[in-house]
Amino acid sequence: MKTNIQTIKETIQKNCELSHRDASLVNLICVSKSVDSETTKQVVDNGMIHLAENRMEKLIEKKEYLADQKQIKWHFIGNLQRRKVKSIINEIDYFHALDSFSLANEINKRADNQIKCFVQVNVSGEESKQGLSVSEVEEFILSLSEFENISIVGLMTMAPFNASEVDLHLIFSTLNKLKVTIEEKNLNYAPCTELSMGMSRDFGIAIQEGATFVRVGSNFFNEEGNEVAER
Ligand SMILES: *Cc1c(COP(=O)(O)O)cnc(C)c1O
């Protein structure tokens, strides 16, 4: 695992250099959804701070297992059903998949404190993906102004599995432009300074296009020396 983490960090560094970005502005999230609590603990023992899960039950189980590790920031990256909001929302630091007013309403109602949320955007228009279309995002964010417990820290997207490099650059740069549009509105409840984009197969390109949070899963847990090709 140490080798894998080293390789991931080198890819981050390399792509920051390519795009003249400061690597300290790119937060590496380990998506631990595919491994058990003990393996997740190894990631933490190797210095990872940001952990992401997409199932409520699993996040809660791991949070209990790692209860003494107060430095961990917990990210929820999955589809969240409204009826489950109550049980999870006060357990997490970031929610990456806000995409409806009714979900925002429920989060606002159930949260004890302000929750850092990313609005999920389906940039490519792929049918199977969650998220708002690019043209819906601005109006959606403006509609959240009354929700005291929601802070829109940024935008999130997932690129299609088979996207070409050209497509990936276009998808990620489109999200970046949209982010800037919102950021420039200077909304106190929606600073929108962050971009959550890039997974194992495409986080290098996402960094070149401005990602501030990359969500990397499988590259942590492959057999050492057998990493998925990174680009
Ligand atoms: C699983 C998942 C990831 C990580 O995917 P890998 O290809 O394993 O790096 C990132 N983001 C979301 C939303 C996911 O569901």
The ligand as an SDF file (V2000), in Angstrom:
LIG
                    3D

 15 15  0  0  0  0  0  0  0  0999 V2000
  -15.9810    4.6090   -6.4270 C   0  0  0  0  0  0  0  0  0  0  0  0
  -15.9530    6.0700   -6.6350 C   0  0  0  0  0  0  0  0  0  0  0  0
  -14.7350    6.7470   -6.8060 C   0  0  0  0  0  0  0  0  0  0  0  0
  -13.3870    6.0410   -6.8750 C   0  0  0  0  0  0  0  0  0  0  0  0
  -13.3000    5.2760   -8.0380 O   0  0  0  0  0  0  0  0  0  0  0  0
  -11.9200    4.5280   -8.4500 P   0  0  0  0  0  0  0  0  0  0  0  0
  -12.0730    4.2980   -9.9010 O   0  0  0  0  0  0  0  0  0  0  0  0
  -11.9030    3.2750   -7.6490 O   0  0  0  0  0  0  0  0  0  0  0  0
  -10.8180    5.4360   -8.1220 O   0  0  0  0  0  0  0  0  0  0  0  0
  -14.7650    8.1270   -6.9340 C   0  0  0  0  0  0  0  0  0  0  0  0
  -15.9290    8.8040   -6.9050 N   0  0  0  0  0  0  0  0  0  0  0  0
  -17.1170    8.2000   -6.7450 C   0  0  0  0  0  0  0  0  0  0  0  0
  -18.3430    9.0290   -6.7270 C   0  0  0  0  0  0  0  0  0  0  0  0
  -17.1710    6.8170   -6.6100 C   0  0  0  0  0  0  0  0  0  0  0  0
  -18.3650    6.2180   -6.4670 O   0  0  0  0  0  0  0  0  0  0  0  0
  1  2  1  0
  2  3  1  0
  2 14  2  0
  3  4  1  0
  3 10  2  0
  4  5  1  0
  5  6  1  0
  6  7  2  0
  6  8  1  0
  6  9  1  0
 10 11  1  0
 11 12  2  0
 12 13  1  0
 12 14  1  0
 14 15  1  0
M  END
$$$$
